[in-house]
């Protein structure tokens, strides 16, 4: 049983609303902290267990191991969705949004559900997961443990086959996987329309999770190679040499200029933590709690009507497929548009306050160093997983209330009750005194 939390947030984006959002988030934490803590630690356990299971299975069925590895980010995301929905039931604006009549899905011809727009949730979440370093941590742990397992097998079975356990894909294979996943997702929707078997929507959601997860892991793995390739370009090296020679001519100002340049480059490198992560989290919250308020896309793209040379059955199938894709992504784009309507200054202020929650795992680590003090290396390695788990769980437990409070601020003016409310009446003008002119 949830208790409705009263709010006094305005329906326009003002900087003074940011402290009220934070106060509302604190009240949500105070009222729901047992559920938040349990869900957070459950998510941490599922993430760790998924990586362990993927390592064990990779020696026998590498493709299945890659699918199990995708459960690691889901172990983080699904508890967050559960937290948001629990908290949303206590907020009047979000509760109204969650109870609103959703538009019909273009393929299934039934009211939209969250599972239908899972790609709109998983894509911004993967941006968060990657920026936190968790995607790379999952990959590194899986790679290291699989390599160690293969190394041990050299003494018991006389050979190794480490590469096959990684299931590394190339760009053509990845593009083919994405295209196939889109078609399979659309076909599942068409089959659900005929059979009315609602569980197919969850199968389709897993398909979207699979291709987006594979794409995110592939791009993350190629990021370091791309950076090395960029730094070895002749133009970049020439530009670096020109900069070095130019700063050497500044004499005593050389060190200050170079320090400022390093600071500016570091600031640009931190944009993901300052801007990308908060905006991505807010998009996740807006889609999870406000997807029912987001309109459906047009039934067919007008460009297809102009392709008269294409046979009618092909045009009809292509139109249905493109409409299905836009229906899956419409919540994502409308979520970003919802954030844009909040105002620039409130969004920037919220992003800055969100930095504290983002850095909670590092803060927990520093506090543990102070409290425990120097320890042997073996002891340190034994307790690092527990330390990381506590920091990540606390971050999850505080992120959800902040997102729920922020989404309450965003969606309140979009709820049916707010849209149906009459506009406030303008004050009547005061009568002018007799014998005066309105032009003076």
Long-range contacts (C-beta under 8 A, 24 or more apart in sequence): 2-86, 2-89, 2-90, 3-31, 3-90, 4-90, 4-91, 4-92, 4-95, 5-31, 5-90, 5-91, 5-92, 6-92, 7-91, 7-92, 7-93, 7-408, 7-412, 9-93, 9-408, 9-409, 9-412, 11-412, 11-413, 11-418, 12-343, 12-413, 13-341, 13-342, 13-343, 13-345, 13-346, 13-347, 14-343, 14-346, 15-343, 15-345, 15-346, 15-349, 17-346, 17-409, 18-346, 18-349, 18-350, 18-353, 21-350, 21-402, 21-405, 21-406, 21-408, 21-409, 22-353, 22-402, 22-405, 24-91, 24-405, 24-408, 25-398, 25-401, 25-402, 25-404, 25-405, 25-406, 26-401, 28-87, 28-90, 28-91, 28-401, 28-404, 28-405, 29-397, 29-398, 29-401, 31-90, 32-83, 32-86, 32-87, 32-90, 32-401, 33-397, 35-83, 35-86, 36-83, 36-396, 36-397, 36-400, 36-401, 37-393, 37-397, 39-79, 39-82, 39-83, 39-396, 39-397, 40-79, 40-83, 40-392, 40-393, 40-394, 40-396, 40-397, 41-389, 41-393, 42-79, 43-75, 43-76, 43-78, 43-79, 43-80, 43-393, 43-396, 44-75, 44-76, 44-389, 44-392, 44-393, 44-396, 45-75, 45-389, 46-71, 46-72, 46-74, 46-75, 46-78, 46-79, 47-71, 47-72, 47-73, 47-75, 47-76, 47-134, 47-138, 48-72, 48-75, 48-385, 48-389, 49-75, 50-74, 50-75, 51-138, 51-141, 51-142, 51-145, 52-145, 54-142, 55-142, 55-145, 55-146, 55-149, 58-142, 58-146, 58-165, 59-146, 59-149, 59-150, 59-165, 62-164, 62-165, 62-166, 62-167, 63-167, 65-165, 65-167, 66-167, 66-214, 67-210, 69-138, 69-142, 69-213, 69-217, 70-209, 70-210, 70-213, 70-214, 72-134, 72-138, 73-125, 73-126, 73-129, 73-134, 73-135, 73-138, 73-213, 74-209, 76-125, 76-129, 76-134, 76-396, 77-121, 77-122, 77-125, 79-396, 80-125, 80-284, 80-396, 80-399, 80-400, 81-114, 81-121, 81-288, 83-396, 83-397, 83-400, 83-401, 83-404, 84-285, 84-288, 84-289, 84-400, 84-403, 84-404, 84-407, 85-288, 85-289, 87-400, 87-401, 87-404, 88-289, 88-404, 88-407, 91-404, 91-405, 91-408, 92-408, 92-412, 93-408, 93-409, 93-411, 93-412, 93-415, 93-418, 94-289, 94-290, 94-404, 94-407, 94-408, 94-411, 96-415, 96-416, 96-417, 97-289, 97-290, 97-292, 97-293, 97-411, 97-414, 97-415, 98-289, 98-292, 99-292, 100-292, 100-293, 100-415, 100-416, 101-292, 102-291, 102-292, 103-294, 103-295, 103-296, 104-296, 105-189, 105-296, 105-327, 106-296, 106-297, 106-299, 106-320, 106-323, 106-324, 106-326, 106-327, 107-186, 107-189, 107-190, 107-192, 107-193, 107-320, 107-323, 107-324, 107-327, 108-189, 108-192, 108-193, 108-201, 109-193, 112-291, 112-292, 112-296, 112-327, 113-201, 114-287, 114-288, 114-291, 115-201, 115-202, 115-204, 115-205, 116-201, 116-204, 116-205, 116-327, 116-328, 117-287, 117-291, 117-327, 117-328, 117-329, 117-330, 117-331, 117-332, 118-205, 118-208, 118-209, 118-328, 119-208, 119-212, 119-328, 119-329, 119-332, 120-287, 120-291, 120-328, 120-329, 120-330, 120-331, 120-332, 120-335, 121-284, 121-287, 121-288, 121-331, 122-208, 122-209, 122-212, 122-213, 123-212, 123-332, 124-279, 124-280, 124-281, 124-283, 124-284, 124-287, 124-332, 124-335, 125-280, 125-284, 126-212, 126-213, 126-216, 127-276, 127-277, 127-280, 128-277, 128-280, 128-281, 128-284, 129-216, 130-216, 130-220, 131-272, 131-273, 131-276, 131-277, 131-280, 132-277, 132-358, 135-216, 135-217, 135-220, 136-220, 139-217, 139-220, 139-221, 168-221, 169-214, 169-218, 174-214, 174-215, 174-218, 177-211, 177-214, 178-211, 178-215, 181-207, 181-208, 181-210, 181-211, 182-211, 182-321, 182-325, 183-321, 185-324, 185-328, 186-320, 186-321, 186-324, 186-325, 189-324, 190-320, 208-328, 273-355, 273-358, 274-351, 274-352, 274-355, 275-351, 277-354, 277-358, 278-350, 278-351, 278-354, 278-355, 278-358, 279-336, 279-339, 279-347, 279-351, 281-354, 281-399, 281-403, 282-335, 282-339, 282-350, 282-403, 282-406, 282-407, 282-410, 283-332, 283-335, 283-336, 283-339, 284-403, 285-403, 285-404, 285-406, 285-407, 286-335, 286-338, 286-339, 286-407, 286-410, 286-411, 287-331, 287-332, 287-335, 289-404, 289-407, 289-411, 290-335, 290-338, 290-407, 290-410, 290-411, 290-414, 291-331, 293-411, 293-414, 293-415, 294-330, 294-331, 294-334, 294-335, 295-330, 295-334, 296-327, 296-330, 297-323, 297-326, 297-327, 297-330, 298-323, 298-326, 299-323, 301-326, 338-410, 338-411, 338-414, 339-410, 341-410, 342-409, 342-410, 350-406, 354-402, 357-395, 357-398, 357-399, 357-402, 358-395, 360-391, 360-394, 360-395, 360-398, 361-388, 361-391, 361-392, 361-394, 361-395, 362-391, 363-391, 364-390, 364-391, 364-394, 365-391
